[in-house]
C-alpha cells in the first residue's frame, strides 16, 4: 500500500491502514509457508552440514517469532485503528473548520447588506401601523399602542431566540435601503443558500381587521422577503405574525381570509406563512407550538 505524504491526516490514515493490513498479513504469511518444517530427521541428515545448520537456526528463529505473533498482530491492529481514528478526526475537524469559516463569511456578507434601523425609524413604523388601525383616536392612545407593540416585539424576540437560536441567528429591526425588517432568522448551517432563512413581519392588533388589511400586510411580507433575496442572493421564507391584543380575532373570519389568500398566493406562485397568536397565548408559548404554527401556516 502507498502511504500518502501530501497531508498530515492522509499520512496518519494511510499509515493506520498499512498497520492494519500488516497485522493480518503477518499471521497469514507465516501460516501459508512451510519453512522446511516438514523435513524429517533423515532428510536433514542427508544435507550438507552448512545447509543443515542454516535450516536448524532458521527453525529456532521461527519458533521465537511464532510465540511473538499473538502479541505483534493485535498490537499492530490496535495502533492501526488508533491512527485511523486520529486521522479521520483530524480530517473531520479540518472540514468542520472550513464549513464554519464559510458560514461566518456568508453571515458577514449578509450583515454588510443590512444596517441596524435607527430607533426613530422603528418608532415611525410603529406609529404608521398604529394609525392604520387606530384612525381618529387621541395621540395618547397611539403612544400607548406603540409601547405595547414594542413590548410584544421584545417578547417575540425572546421566544424566537429561545426556539430557533440553536440553528438560526436572530436579527431584529434591520434595514436594507428603506425596507425595515422586524425580525430575520439566518441559518447557522452552511451553505446558507440551501437552508431556510426567515423574514418575519409582526403586527399587533387591538381592534380587529378586515381582509384588505391582512392582504396588504401579507403582500408587504412577500415584498420584504423579495428585497432580502435580491440583496443577499439567499432564499428566504416570509412569515406574517399577527398578535391579538384584545381577543378580537374571529376564528371563522381568519379561516375565511386564509382560504382566500391561499388562492391568491397560488395564482401568484408565491409561498408565505401566516401565524395568528393571542397576546395571552404568547406569554406561555412553547417552542414546538410556535414552530408548528410557523411551518403549518404556509399558504
Wavefront OBJ file of the C-alpha trace (Angstrom):
o trace
v 0.000 0.000 0.000
v 1.249 3.512 -0.881
v 1.477 5.881 2.104
v 0.282 9.444 1.386
v 2.605 12.315 2.357
v 0.632 15.226 0.842
v -1.369 15.887 4.035
v -0.748 15.015 7.680
v -4.176 13.446 8.166
v -3.766 11.436 4.931
v -0.354 10.238 6.123
v -1.780 9.171 9.501
v -4.769 7.417 7.919
v -2.684 5.591 5.302
v -0.166 4.557 7.997
v -3.040 3.225 10.121
v -4.417 1.237 7.182
v -0.923 -0.125 6.462
v -0.520 -1.272 10.083
v -3.942 -2.941 9.995
v -3.027 -4.736 6.772
v 0.278 -5.799 8.318
v -1.494 -7.110 11.419
v -3.449 -9.558 9.231
v -0.693 -10.197 6.715
v 1.953 -11.393 9.205
v -0.010 -14.397 10.548
v -1.206 -15.252 7.031
v 2.348 -15.211 5.610
v 3.741 -17.373 8.384
v 0.874 -19.855 8.239
v 0.966 -20.325 4.464
v 4.721 -21.110 4.329
v 6.135 -24.448 5.438
v 9.597 -23.015 6.290
v 11.121 -26.523 5.928
v 9.149 -27.665 8.972
v 8.083 -30.838 7.095
v 11.639 -32.075 6.714
v 12.330 -35.323 8.561
v 15.457 -36.044 10.595
v 16.561 -38.434 7.878
v 16.223 -35.697 5.210
v 18.174 -33.244 7.357
v 20.963 -35.746 7.979
v 21.469 -36.132 4.231
v 22.110 -32.399 3.783
v 25.484 -30.735 3.914
v 26.468 -29.586 7.431
v 26.226 -25.900 6.481
v 22.749 -26.296 4.947
v 21.568 -28.313 7.934
v 22.886 -25.676 10.359
v 21.132 -22.847 8.465
v 17.799 -24.691 8.454
v 18.031 -25.547 12.139
v 18.958 -21.949 13.007
v 16.047 -20.617 10.942
v 13.650 -23.002 12.663
v 14.801 -21.704 16.026
v 14.125 -18.123 14.917
v 10.711 -19.176 13.609
v 9.830 -20.738 16.938
v 10.531 -17.399 18.636
v 8.557 -15.414 16.023
v 5.565 -17.761 16.266
v 5.485 -17.129 20.010
v 5.521 -13.345 19.384
v 2.900 -13.232 16.603
v -0.076 -13.384 19.048
v 1.355 -10.180 20.583
v 2.615 -8.457 17.455
v -0.571 -8.703 15.370
v -3.004 -7.326 17.993
v -0.543 -4.540 18.813
v -0.281 -3.545 15.149
v -4.058 -3.760 14.790
v -4.647 -1.501 17.824
v -2.047 1.003 16.611
v -3.572 0.941 13.129
v -7.088 1.546 14.448
v -5.850 4.343 16.715
v -4.037 6.088 13.852
v -7.067 5.612 11.611
v -9.340 7.189 14.240
v -6.927 10.106 14.808
v -6.593 10.720 11.064
v -10.353 10.650 10.480
v -10.911 13.004 13.434
v -8.275 15.420 12.077
v -9.926 15.325 8.639
v -13.362 15.942 10.168
v -12.032 18.809 12.329
v -10.415 20.482 9.343
v -13.559 20.042 7.235
v -15.704 21.435 10.051
v -13.414 24.443 10.439
v -13.746 25.142 6.723
v -17.545 24.873 6.978
v -17.571 27.227 9.985
v -15.313 29.727 8.211
v -17.511 29.666 5.103
v -20.608 30.165 7.240
v -19.032 33.127 9.060
v -18.075 34.701 5.740
v -21.602 34.208 4.404
v -23.106 35.784 7.540
v -20.671 38.715 7.313
v -21.673 39.256 3.675
v -25.337 39.308 4.675
v -24.698 41.665 7.587
v -22.861 44.047 5.240
v -26.082 44.351 3.230
v -28.033 45.019 6.443
v -27.876 48.041 8.723
v -29.488 48.302 12.175
v -32.533 50.533 11.977
v -32.446 53.847 13.858
v -34.790 54.000 16.846
v -36.655 56.917 15.276
v -37.284 54.822 12.127
v -38.691 51.999 14.245
v -40.952 54.435 16.089
v -42.153 55.981 12.814
v -43.004 52.494 11.520
v -44.936 51.669 14.702
v -46.850 54.956 14.585
v -47.740 54.331 10.937
v -49.058 50.882 11.849
v -50.965 52.368 14.792
v -52.583 54.995 12.572
v -53.700 52.257 10.173
v -55.598 50.504 12.952
v -56.490 53.317 15.352
v -57.537 56.003 12.918
v -59.084 59.022 14.680
v -58.008 58.093 18.234
v -56.169 60.549 20.563
v -52.377 60.801 20.393
v -52.083 59.343 23.908
v -53.767 56.138 22.732
v -51.371 55.981 19.780
v -48.418 56.311 22.157
v -49.797 53.513 24.356
v -50.226 51.348 21.282
v -46.580 51.832 20.225
v -45.388 50.961 23.732
v -47.480 47.790 23.679
v -46.184 46.921 20.201
v -42.604 47.379 21.388
v -43.269 45.131 24.403
v -44.815 42.453 22.188
v -41.859 42.534 19.768
v -39.382 42.118 22.654
v -41.378 39.112 23.855
v -41.409 37.615 20.344
v -37.649 38.224 20.023
v -37.099 36.274 23.246
v -39.276 33.372 22.043
v -37.620 33.262 18.601
v -34.162 33.256 20.166
v -35.206 30.503 22.543
v -36.825 28.345 19.866
v -34.630 28.989 16.813
v -31.373 30.225 18.361
v -29.573 26.912 18.094
v -29.928 26.708 14.293
v -30.511 30.366 13.380
v -29.054 33.772 14.161
v -31.744 36.274 15.156
v -31.504 39.889 13.943
v -34.168 42.453 14.812
v -35.029 45.848 13.325
v -32.680 45.629 10.358
v -32.784 47.725 7.197
v -31.897 47.200 3.570
v -32.266 50.574 1.925
v -35.679 51.878 3.026
v -37.039 48.406 3.813
v -37.257 47.706 7.552
v -37.403 44.115 8.793
v -38.919 43.305 12.190
v -37.002 40.021 12.502
v -34.587 37.954 10.434
v -33.686 34.368 11.224
v -30.478 33.450 9.381
v -29.485 29.800 9.242
v -26.307 28.901 11.141
v -25.797 25.965 8.762
v -23.717 26.278 5.635
v -24.265 26.851 2.789
v -26.951 29.401 3.617
v -28.298 29.049 0.089
v -29.551 25.545 0.986
v -31.031 26.033 4.458
v -34.138 28.089 5.249
v -33.872 31.723 6.343
v -36.921 33.607 7.637
v -38.089 37.217 7.236
v -40.721 37.864 9.905
v -43.175 40.759 9.958
v -45.085 41.281 13.239
v -48.441 43.049 13.534
v -50.136 43.853 16.846
v -53.907 44.356 16.626
v -56.363 45.541 19.258
v -59.438 46.467 17.208
v -59.616 43.671 14.669
v -59.001 43.960 10.945
v -60.556 43.395 7.560
v -59.423 41.234 4.683
v -57.830 44.168 2.835
v -55.595 44.970 5.829
v -54.475 41.335 6.130
v -53.857 41.029 2.393
v -51.820 44.251 2.296
v -49.599 43.123 5.165
v -49.084 39.686 3.658
v -48.032 41.304 0.374
v -45.690 43.551 2.359
v -44.126 40.461 3.979
v -43.625 38.979 0.495
v -42.133 42.277 -0.709
v -39.644 42.381 2.182
v -38.671 38.763 1.536
v -38.113 39.596 -2.130
v -35.841 42.533 -1.214
v -33.855 40.310 1.140
v -33.392 37.662 -1.568
v -32.287 40.195 -4.187
v -29.787 41.942 -1.902
v -28.289 38.826 -0.289
v -28.842 36.298 -3.109
v -30.203 33.885 -0.496
v -33.645 32.274 -0.276
v -35.973 33.430 2.484
v -39.338 32.340 3.786
v -41.722 35.220 4.630
v -43.766 34.987 7.822
v -46.576 37.343 8.846
v -47.225 37.070 12.587
v -50.444 38.704 13.852
v -50.748 39.123 17.625
v -54.245 39.651 19.027
v -54.108 42.134 21.895
v -57.804 42.211 22.716
v -59.493 38.923 21.783
v -60.739 40.498 18.557
v -59.769 37.754 16.109
v -62.665 35.668 14.893
v -61.582 32.123 14.065
v -64.272 31.934 11.394
v -63.065 35.155 9.769
v -59.432 34.005 9.957
v -60.331 30.724 8.259
v -62.231 32.553 5.523
v -59.438 35.086 4.968
v -56.814 32.356 4.935
v -58.668 30.367 2.285
v -58.977 33.456 0.084
v -55.287 34.298 0.496
v -54.257 30.730 -0.286
v -55.968 31.054 -3.649
v -54.227 34.381 -4.303
v -50.817 33.002 -3.278
v -51.322 30.066 -5.613
v -52.137 32.371 -8.526
v -49.034 34.457 -7.739
v -46.829 31.370 -7.418
v -45.726 32.663 -4.002
v -45.390 30.997 -0.617
v -45.608 32.505 2.861
v -46.757 31.674 6.375
v -49.424 33.454 8.441
v -49.433 32.969 12.193
v -52.250 34.185 14.462
v -51.482 34.288 18.199
v -53.316 35.852 21.111
v -51.285 38.004 23.492
v -52.204 35.683 26.370
v -51.004 32.643 24.407
v -47.748 34.425 23.571
v -46.808 34.621 27.244
v -46.809 30.831 27.575
v -45.894 29.785 24.039
v -43.853 26.525 23.931
v -41.296 26.181 21.153
v -42.915 23.197 19.474
v -46.208 25.099 19.303
v -44.565 28.165 17.715
v -42.670 26.073 15.170
v -45.839 24.189 14.289
v -47.684 27.479 13.744
v -44.930 28.908 11.528
v -44.353 25.801 9.462
v -48.022 24.793 9.434
v -49.279 28.248 8.467
v -47.828 28.035 4.968
v -50.142 29.373 2.275
l 1 2 3 4 5 6 7 8 9 10 11 12 13 14 15 16 17 18 19 20 21 22 23 24 25 26 27 28 29 30 31 32 33 34 35 36 37 38 39 40 41 42 43 44 45 46 47 48 49 50 51 52 53 54 55 56 57 58 59 60 61 62 63 64 65 66 67 68 69 70 71 72 73 74 75 76 77 78 79 80 81 82 83 84 85 86 87 88 89 90 91 92 93 94 95 96 97 98 99 100 101 102 103 104 105 106 107 108 109 110 111 112 113 114 115 116 117 118 119 120 121 122 123 124 125 126 127 128 129 130 131 132 133 134 135 136 137 138 139 140 141 142 143 144 145 146 147 148 149 150 151 152 153 154 155 156 157 158 159 160 161 162 163 164 165 166 167 168 169 170 171 172 173 174 175 176 177 178 179 180 181 182 183 184 185 186 187 188 189 190 191 192 193 194 195 196 197 198 199 200 201 202 203 204 205 206 207 208 209 210 211 212 213 214 215 216 217 218 219 220 221 222 223 224 225 226 227 228 229 230 231 232 233 234 235 236 237 238 239 240 241 242 243 244 245 246 247 248 249 250 251 252 253 254 255 256 257 258 259 260 261 262 263 264 265 266 267 268 269 270 271 272 273 274 275 276 277 278 279 280 281 282 283 284 285 286 287 288 289 290 291 292 293 294 295 296 297 298 299
